[in-house]
């Protein structure tokens, strides 16, 4: 029983020596495993050549297909156009699937952009990025006498916070924990990372929008109807105008 299981036990790998320094000019010293790979590849190629010779020897010289009338040959290689193989209906279906894929990618990208914007609102934004809070009053005197801290029922130091603005009652009854310098630095680093990702997402959204527009134009150009090119848009895409046709 033990002798039969002995061959399944892991064995030490026998290493082969490399090329000695005095023979380095001769190149890499081939090992047995390298020879096995080279011999196996050579045998496969020889077998393939043998099958091709048999097919050429047994080929009927009078063999004919109607596809031979349109077939072309360049440098001994048959060339067949893809558009001639696929029908117009199949090409239109493939383009429709491509447009749906691009539209789905745009939808995923837009959701990620919205998620990034919402998370950045939680982290806080600068005064230019934050939307203004409009307060309506009845007269000019009220505008001059308006006190933001009194209106929001908070202290003047926290008026500028558009998020998580505690009231005076909350400050008196609860203990407010001020963020540490380490936490502020970590939040600033996270915000910078999100800004970079948001910029890349917005750039990708513009690229996907241009690609979807171009694909829709190409699909529309294959439809029936007279059209002419009238110019280009800001992205450099051609703008076409179709002749109005009366529908029956």
Buried (B, 14 or more C-beta within 10 A) or exposed (E): EEEEEEEEEEEEEEEEEEEEEEEEEEEEEEEEEEEEEEEEEEEEEEEEEEEEEEEEEEEEEEEEEEEEEEEEEEEEEEEEEEEEEEEEEEBBEEBEEBBEEBBEBBEEBEEBBEEBEEEBBEEBBEEEEBEEEEEEEEEEEEEEEEEEEEEBEBEEEBBEEBEEBBEBEEEEEEEEEEEEEEEEEEBEEEBEEBEEEBEEBEEBBEBBBBBBBBBBEEBEEEEEEEEEEEEEEEEEEEEEEEEEEEEE
